[in-house]
Amino acid sequence: MPIFVVKRDLPGITPEALQSAGIRAKSCCAEMTGEGQPVRWVRSFFLPETAQTHCYFEAASKTAVEEANQRARIPFTLIAEVVEMTPEMV
């Protein structure tokens, strides 16, 4: 299944707000999966220096990832499919 990155600019976000967003993302992905549209939140990285997050989702389409983030009420600036590369792959 394709993997997508969701980029966000979140200036001033608190650790509590980040955790709340994660809970909402997890819940919305489970809800959509239960409805027959599988979406899985894989992981997120927060960059404190720039107040950005890069969140990775697995889903059949960009549209599904966008819907999950909209349901979770988490703002984003970009959703794009990624090509995964690990040290074991090269």
Secondary structure, DSSP 4 states (H G I P E B T S, - for coil): --EEEEEEE-TT--HHHHHHHHHHHHHHHHHHHHTT--EEEEEEEEETTTTEEEEEEEES-HHHHHHHHHHTT---SEEEE-----GGG-
